[in-house]
Amino acid sequence: MPRFVSLTAALLAALALPALPAHAAAPDGTLTVRTPSVKAGEPVEFSYSTPRPDAKNWIGLYNDPGDGPVDQKYVGPSLKWVYIPAAAGAATLPTDGLEPGNYVAYALAKDGYEWLASPAKLKIVSSEPLHFVTGDFPLRNARAKSPYAATVKGTVRGPEATFRKVNGPEWVRIGEDGAVTGTPPASASAKAAAVTVEARTDTGERTTATVRIRVRPPGAPLVPQLKAMSWNLWHGGSQVKGGREKQVKFLLDRDVDVVGLQETSSTSAKELAEALGWDHYQAGADLGVISRYPIVARGPLPSESGLAGVNARIKLDDRHEVALWNVHLGYTPYGPYDACFGGWSVDRLLAREAESKRTEQIQRVMSAMSGDLAASGRTPVLLTGDFNAPSHLDWTPATQRCGYDSVPWPTSVAPEQAGMKDSYRVAHPDPVAAPGITWSPIYTTFTGGYGHDAHTGEPEPQDRIDFVHYKGDIEVTSSEAVVEGAPAPIPNHQDNAWTSDHAAVLTTFAMN
């Protein structure tokens, strides 16, 4: 995304500090959570003491497990933080916007990551009434005469609950823990089982939903149609109220199978997958993959070599797999600003693409993908991502974007040269009739920066910078740039049903 959200003052200062010494001082203070379990939205109160007071000592709150400084070194940003300058005292952190779950707080020295005290663990519990995130949703496909397993546990919000089957086919069992199991008979082939599930609390709260399981015949492909999506989560979805529930609901309502995620904020891939009962690959603080079907291999994390992508191999059934690569390319400088505000020559635009590192990144990614691409006749290959750059298929004489006849944006040219196809443009060949804008449903006005402050307040150049490319024996049946509802623009976005500042790209493939 072509936006940079500032870190807290504490983290900016910390990032400027030299590395911690090999032998940091042992924690000699105390950190205590006054109430180790609080309801979401209520503040967390701490007591602390330290013989080393400093105006820049601070408490940071992190997911547990998550990206806290477990080795007294920076891993990822804190979710909430507050300075604790005194030798002893009390501190309060808000929990607004945090999901129910386990958390850990660290008392840290001088805007850095040296422990002042042993970490303190706490739990945030839901303050919501018991409810399913959506009332009717599909689970992963089943095969007749083969054991089946899924779960609905994470699709319920509110207090702790147990589950039971209200009605549905005899072969489906619902465990108290939300496990969905059974072996569909041959007679269930090519049918969708509809099961009513009830969740109930100890206090008598109840809620129900209908879950659907498509049953495939023995020997037939388990997943004849695959829905693949690229989704920039916008700091994990934390910028919108109730973001996690809205994300889970969206994925269930859209019946998505696999997602390449960007801006995962260290834990979102894991948390989304656990809520859905899916498999996941959480790759650092930015990239992730979640899949309704098993991930059987996971590729490299982003590295200092400039490789800005990760990969996962997804097993659809015993005979069919998909190789998925997911990228998040450099965000600055941003080509449409240089073109639309600067009016620069095409050669200068391409030089700026190289300056952004995107050109090098996509070249490295395509090189890393070469083995999978060569084998795409057997195993289809997908490339999802926020490319932070447009497509040459959209900047044409017909579109005349910002007055340009054509621009060969390298990040879209490279996949095409490697034999990949842009799924959205396969479904919608005319960029005039179907622009497929993904940046941005909520940034409608340019907010400055990127060397173009003189254009602050002008209309934001809208463009398509998120993609699902593919190669292999699969066929695009549909592809759309999708949002939920009608997102309100910045700064009135907090109540949006849509949790991102990008539109997602959702492509349905027929698996030949």
Residue, then its C-alpha position, 0 to 999 in steps of 0.5 A: m500500500p502506498r501509505f506509511v503509518s508512523l510507529t509510536a515515539a517509543l518504537l521510533a526511538a528504539l529503532a534508532l538505538p544501537a543493538l543490545p549488549a551481549h549480556a543485558a542486565a538481569p531484570d531487577g524490578t517488578l511488573t504486576v497485572r492487577t487484574p489478570s483477566v479483563k473484558a475487551g474494552e476495559p483498561v488493564e492496570f499494572s503496578y511496577s517498580t525499578p531501581r533504574p527509573d528513566a523518563k523513557n522506560w515503558i510498558g509494551l503489550y503484545n500477543d502471547p505468543g506474538d512478537g514481544p521482545v522475548d530475547q530482549k530484542y525488537v521482534g515487532p511493534s507493541l499493540k499498546w504502550v505507555y511510559i513508566p518514568a518513576a521508580a514505582g507506580a501504576a500504569t494503565l493500558p487501554t484494550d480498545g480494538l484488541e481481540p479476546g485472547n492471551y497477552v503478555a506485557y513487558a516493562l522495558a528500559k529507555d525506549g529499548y527492549e532490555w527487560l526491567a522486570s519479568p513479563a506479566k501475562l494476562k487474558i482479555v475475554s469477550s464482552e459480547p453476547l454469544h453469537f456466530v459471526t455469520g448464520d450460514f457458512p460452508l466448511r471444507n469439502a468432504r469425500a464420500k467414504s473417507p473420514y472428515a474433520a473440521t471445526v466451528k469453534g472459532t466462528v462463535r464470539g462471546p463467552e466460552a461455549t459448548f456445541r451440539k448438533v441440532n439436526g442434519p445428516e446422520w453421518v455428521r457429528i458435532g463435538e462439545d468442543g466444536a469439532v465436526t467429524g464423520t464419514p459420509p456414505a457413498s449415497a451422500s456424494a455430490k450433495a451438500a450436507a446442511v447441519t444446524v449447530e447450537a452453541r451454549t454457555d453455562t449461563g444458558e445463552r444459546t445461538t445457532a448457525t447452519v454449516r454446509i459441507r459439500v460431499r465429493p464422490p470417491g475418485a473425483p477431485l476434492v476441490p473442483q473449484l478453488k477460490a484464491m484471494s490476495w488481501n492486504l489486511w491494513h495492520g492486521g485489520s486493527q484500524v477498524k472496530g471489530g476487525r477480526e470478526k469482520q474478517v472471519k465473516f467476510l471469508l466465510d460469506r465469500d466461501v474463500d479457500v486460500v488467501g495470500l495476506q500482507e500486513t499481517s502484524s505478526t499474528s493475524a494469519k495464525e489468528l484468522a486460521e485458528a478462528l476458521g479452523w484452517d491451516h496457516y503460514q505466518a511469515g514474520a510481521d508482514l506476510g502470511v498464507i491461510s488455507r482451508y486445505p492443508i499446507v504441506a510445505r512452507g518457503p523462505l521468510p523475507s530476507e536481507s537478500g531482497l526476496a520479498g515473498v513467501n511460498a506455500r504448497i497446498k494439498l487439495d487432495d491425494r493427487h492435486e496440489v497448488a503452489l502459492w507465492n505471496v509478495h509485498l513489494g516496496y511502497t515508495p516511491y509510488g509510480p502513479y504519484d510520479a506519473c499523475f502529479g509529476g508528469w515524468s517521462v516513462d524512462r524516469l518512471l522506470a528508473r524510479e521503479a528500480e529505485s523503489k527496489r520493486t524491480e529487483q524484488i519482482q525479478r528475485v521472486m520470479s527467479a525463486m519461482s522458476g522451479d515451480l513455474a517449470a512444473s506448473g503443468r503438473t502443479p498450478v502456481l499462483l502469485t498473490g500480493d500487494f505489488n504497490a505498482p500498477s499493471h502495464l495492462d491497465w496503462t494503455p492508449a485506450t485508458q490514457r491514465c494521467g495522459y500516458d499512452s502506455v507504461p511497461w510497469p516492471t512488476s506486471v511485465a515480469p510475471e507475464q514474461a515468465g508465462m503467468k497470467d493476470s487473473y483479473r484481466v483474463a476475466h475482464p480484458d477491457p481496462v476501461a470497462a473494468p478498471g478493477i481498482t484496489w487502491s484505495p476504497i477509503y483514500t479518496t484524497f491525496t494526503g501528501g508525501y512521496g515528494h508531491d506535497a504540493h498536490t495534497g488535497e487533490p483526488e487520489p490516483q486510483d489504481r489496481i495494485d493487488f493481483v492474483h497471477y497464475k500459471g498451469d492447467i486451471e481456468v479463471t471463471s471469475s475475478e473481482a476486486v472486492v470490499e464489504g459494504a460501502p466503505a467510508p473514507i478516511p478519517n471516518h473508517q472506524d465503523n466500516a464493515w470492510t477492514s482494509d484500505h485496499a480492495a481484495v482480489l478474489t479469483t475463482f479457478a476451475m481446477n482442470 
